[in-house]
Amino acid sequence: MAQNVIITKSARKKMVQARAGAITLPKIVGMAFGSGGVDSAGNVISPSETQTALKKELLRKPISGYNFITETTCRYECTLGESELAGQYISEIGLYDANGDIVCIKTFTRKGKDNDIEMTYTLDDVF
């Protein structure tokens, strides 16, 4: 089975530099939503570690919150309001840092967004 969640190469580069003390690691501040996570037949496309953006980004929004579900996993949440992305089909999400760089990408089957409901997305940052 193909992996549908990746930590980007850009994120790993920042982590190794931060461990050496060369930079301060920017914190995760938001989630990006997109429609490019599937092909024309609806099959999920695995993200690439070399991606620097979502395939078809639709919106960026600050995270709603996070919690540590294990010692090495942080779960980030972001809620789309009723009117946000109404009528769109979401099939990819990504976490971005304070520099605006995408650091984690997840792809999945298309999820339709209606205009009368909120939707909360979660993405686990796992080490």
C-alpha positions as CSV (number, residue, x, y, z in Angstrom):
1,M,0.0,0.0,0.0
2,A,1.3,3.4,-0.9
3,Q,2.0,5.9,1.9
4,N,-0.4,8.8,1.9
5,V,1.3,10.9,4.6
6,I,4.8,12.3,4.3
7,I,7.2,14.7,6.0
8,T,8.6,16.9,3.3
9,K,12.3,17.1,2.6
10,S,12.2,20.8,3.4
11,A,10.9,20.0,6.9
12,R,13.6,17.3,7.4
13,K,16.3,19.8,6.3
14,K,15.0,22.3,8.9
15,M,14.9,19.7,11.6
16,V,18.5,18.6,11.1
17,Q,19.7,22.2,11.0
18,A,17.8,22.9,14.2
19,R,19.3,19.9,16.0
20,A,22.8,21.2,15.1
21,G,21.8,24.7,16.5
22,A,22.2,26.4,13.1
23,I,18.5,27.6,13.0
24,T,15.5,27.8,15.3
25,L,12.8,25.5,14.1
26,P,9.7,27.5,13.1
27,K,6.5,26.2,14.7
28,I,3.5,24.7,12.8
29,V,0.9,27.5,12.5
30,G,-1.6,26.3,9.9
31,M,-3.2,23.8,7.6
32,A,-3.6,24.1,3.9
33,F,-6.5,22.4,2.0
34,G,-6.4,21.3,-1.6
35,S,-8.2,19.3,-4.3
36,G,-5.1,17.6,-5.9
37,G,-4.8,14.5,-3.9
38,V,-6.6,12.2,-6.4
39,D,-6.3,11.5,-10.1
40,S,-9.1,11.8,-12.7
41,A,-10.4,8.3,-11.7
42,G,-10.5,9.2,-8.0
43,N,-7.5,7.2,-7.0
44,V,-5.4,8.7,-4.2
45,I,-2.1,10.0,-5.4
46,S,0.8,9.5,-2.9
47,P,2.5,12.7,-2.0
48,S,6.2,13.2,-2.7
49,E,8.8,14.2,-0.1
50,T,10.1,16.7,-2.6
51,Q,6.8,18.6,-2.8
52,T,6.9,22.2,-1.6
53,A,3.2,22.8,-2.1
54,L,-0.1,21.0,-2.4
55,K,-1.0,20.0,-5.9
56,K,-4.1,22.2,-6.0
57,E,-4.2,24.4,-2.9
58,L,-7.5,26.0,-2.2
59,L,-7.1,27.6,1.2
60,R,-4.7,28.2,4.1
61,K,-6.0,28.6,7.6
62,P,-4.5,28.8,11.1
63,I,-4.7,25.5,13.1
64,S,-7.5,25.3,15.6
65,G,-5.4,23.4,18.1
66,Y,-3.1,20.5,18.8
67,N,-2.5,17.8,21.3
68,F,0.2,15.2,22.0
69,I,-1.5,11.8,21.6
70,T,1.8,10.0,22.4
71,E,5.2,11.1,23.4
72,T,6.3,11.2,19.7
73,T,3.0,12.2,18.0
74,C,1.3,15.6,17.8
75,R,-2.2,15.8,16.3
76,Y,-3.1,19.1,14.7
77,E,-6.7,20.1,14.1
78,C,-8.2,22.7,11.8
79,T,-11.9,23.4,11.4
80,L,-13.5,24.7,8.2
81,G,-16.5,27.0,8.9
82,E,-19.8,26.5,7.2
83,S,-19.1,28.8,4.3
84,E,-15.4,27.9,3.9
85,L,-14.7,25.9,0.8
86,A,-18.4,25.2,0.3
87,G,-19.0,23.2,-2.8
88,Q,-15.4,22.1,-3.1
89,Y,-14.0,18.6,-2.9
90,I,-11.0,18.3,-0.6
91,S,-8.4,15.5,-1.1
92,E,-5.2,16.8,0.3
93,I,-4.1,18.7,3.4
94,G,-0.8,20.0,4.6
95,L,0.7,21.5,7.6
96,Y,2.7,24.7,7.1
97,D,5.2,26.5,9.4
98,A,5.6,30.1,10.5
99,N,7.8,30.6,7.3
100,G,4.9,29.5,5.2
101,D,6.6,26.3,4.1
102,I,4.6,23.0,3.7
103,V,6.2,20.5,6.1
104,C,3.7,17.6,6.1
105,I,1.3,16.4,3.4
106,K,-1.6,13.9,3.5
107,T,-3.7,12.8,0.6
108,F,-7.0,10.9,0.7
109,T,-10.3,10.2,-1.2
110,R,-12.3,13.3,-2.1
111,K,-14.5,14.8,0.7
112,G,-17.3,17.1,-0.4
113,K,-17.8,20.2,1.7
114,D,-21.4,21.5,2.1
115,N,-22.3,25.1,3.1
116,D,-24.3,24.2,6.2
117,I,-21.8,22.2,8.2
118,E,-18.4,22.6,9.8
119,M,-15.7,20.0,9.1
120,T,-12.7,19.3,11.3
121,Y,-9.5,17.8,9.8
122,T,-6.7,16.3,11.8
123,L,-3.2,15.5,10.8
124,D,-0.7,13.6,12.9
125,D,3.0,14.7,13.0
126,V,4.7,11.4,13.9
127,F,8.3,10.6,14.9
